[in-house]
Amino acid sequence: MKYNKVTEQDVLKKICKVVYWNFTHDICRPCDITWSLKTSRYQVNKHIKSLKEKGLIEYKSSPCYDEYDTYPPINGWTLTEKGKKTNEYQKLDVY
């Protein structure tokens, strides 16, 4: 399988889109980023580490349940307040 080369900006844009458009929880899982960008988990994790060090994202765990049952929590990355001030996120917030 051939992987696409991705940049830190590609990963940040994907996290911004998931956080902005997901109404139930604002978590983006690394496996979802890997699949949607058609790249390797190594590249995604490398850029996540860099974004975390810059204070743009943070790890979050959110419970997942409905009125009938409880499910395992959703774990992944979300934007910090600093991350929500980036151009990538601001471009989505046009309303």
N, C-alpha and C positions, 0 to 999 in steps of 0.2 A: 504494500500500500504506500502510495506517495502522499506525503504530508505537505500542506501549504505552509510557507513561512509566514509568521504573523509578527506584528510589532506590539509593543506595549499599548499603543493607541488603539489597535484593533481589539485587544482584550478589554480595555477601559470602555470603549464604545459599546461592546456587547453587554458588559455589566450595567452600564447606564440605561440601555434599552430595556433590559429585564427589570431593573429596579423601577423605572418610570412606568412601564406598561403592565406590571404584575400587580393586580389589585388585592390578592389574597395574602401575599407575603412579598417582601422585597429582597429575596435571596436568589443569588445566581450560583449554581453549582459548577465546579470546574469541569465535570464531565459534560455538562450542557454546552459550555464554551468550546470545549474540545470538539464535540460533535458538530456544532453549528459552523465553526470556522474550518472544519476538516483539517485539523492539525494534531500534533502530538500533545499528550498530557504534560510532557516535560516542558515544552515551550510555554504552555499556559501557566504552569506552576512557576516558571522562571519569571514571567511578567507579573503574576499575582504577588510574588515576593517583593518585587520592585515597587509595585503600586502600594503595597502595605507599608513599606519603609518610607514612602513619601507621604503617608497619612491619608491617602485617597480612599482606601477601602478597609474594612474590618470584617473579622469572622463573626458569624451570627448563627444561632440555632433557634428555630421557631417551631413551637408545637403544631401538630397537624391533627385536627379532629373535626368531626361533624356531630350532629345531634344524636347519632346512633353508636358511634364507635370512636376510639382513639387510635391513631396511627403513629409510626415512628416519626420523630421530628425531622424537619428539613434543615440541613446544614449546608452552609456555603458562605458567600461573600456578599456584602452590601456596601453601599457608598457611605462615607462619613459626611459630615457637613461640609468639609473642605472638598470632598469629591463631588458634591452636588453643586459646587460653585464653578466647576470646570466648564469649558466651552462645549464639550461633548454632551453634558447633561443639559445645559442651558438651551442648546439647539433643539432639544426634544420638548422643552417646556415653552411652547410658543403660544399657548392659549391664555 
